Every structure is written in C-alpha cells, then in structure tokens.
Amino acid sequence: MPHLTVAERRRGSLSELGDAEQAVRRGLPVLARVDNVLLIAGTEAPDSWRVVHRFPLLEHVGGNGGD
C-alpha cells in the first residue's frame, strides 16, 4: 500500500495539521512511476525508521492500452 506521512499529531497542533492537509490536497492526485518498493521498519522512537530492503520492480511491457 503506497504511504506518505504528511504530519503527526504529536508533532503539530490541530491547526498545523489542517494547514498541512490543505497544502497536500492541492497537489492531489499524485501521478508517478514506481520502479521499486521499500520495506521499512522502526519503532515509536523519533527517527528510528530505516530501509530494511529495496525491491526493484520489473518494467511493464504489455498491451493493455495503459502506460
């Protein structure tokens, strides 16, 4: 599941979270090409998250009409 953490409640006020939500909404939807997937792990501790493994994806070659 694609995921992007924009803000965390414990690191900002409700007003700041609302401002972040509005800023992000203006840029949606996000269209991007994905060529790898990252497995990340961490704890509740700040800055504990690390990349455990990178999984490269194969380039799609096909005739389904989409790109």
LINHU-V555740 format. One record per backbone hydrogen bond with DSSP energy under -0.5 kcal/mol. CO is the residue of the C=O (numbers start at 1). NH is the residue of the N-H. E is the energy in kcal/mol with one decimal. If there is no record, write none. Layout:
# LINHU-V555740
((CO | NH | E) (CO | NH | E))
This chain:
# LINHU-V555740
((4 | 6 | -0.7) (8 | 11 | -1.7) (9 | 12 | -1.1) (13 | 17 | -2.4) (14 | 18 | -2.3) (15 | 19 | -2.2) (16 | 20 | -2.3) (17 | 21 | -2.4) (18 | 22 | -2.2) (19 | 23 | -2.2) (20 | 24 | -2.4) (21 | 25 | -2.6) (22 | 26 | -1.4) (24 | 27 | -1.6) (25 | 28 | -1.4) (29 | 31 | -0.6) (30 | 32 | -0.5) (33 | 35 | -0.5) (35 | 57 | -2.6) (37 | 55 | -3.4) (38 | 40 | -0.6) (39 | 52 | -3.3) (39 | 53 | -1.5) (41 | 50 | -2.4) (45 | 48 | -1.4) (50 | 41 | -2.1) (50 | 52 | -0.5) (53 | 39 | -2.9) (54 | 56 | -0.6) (55 | 37 | -2.3))
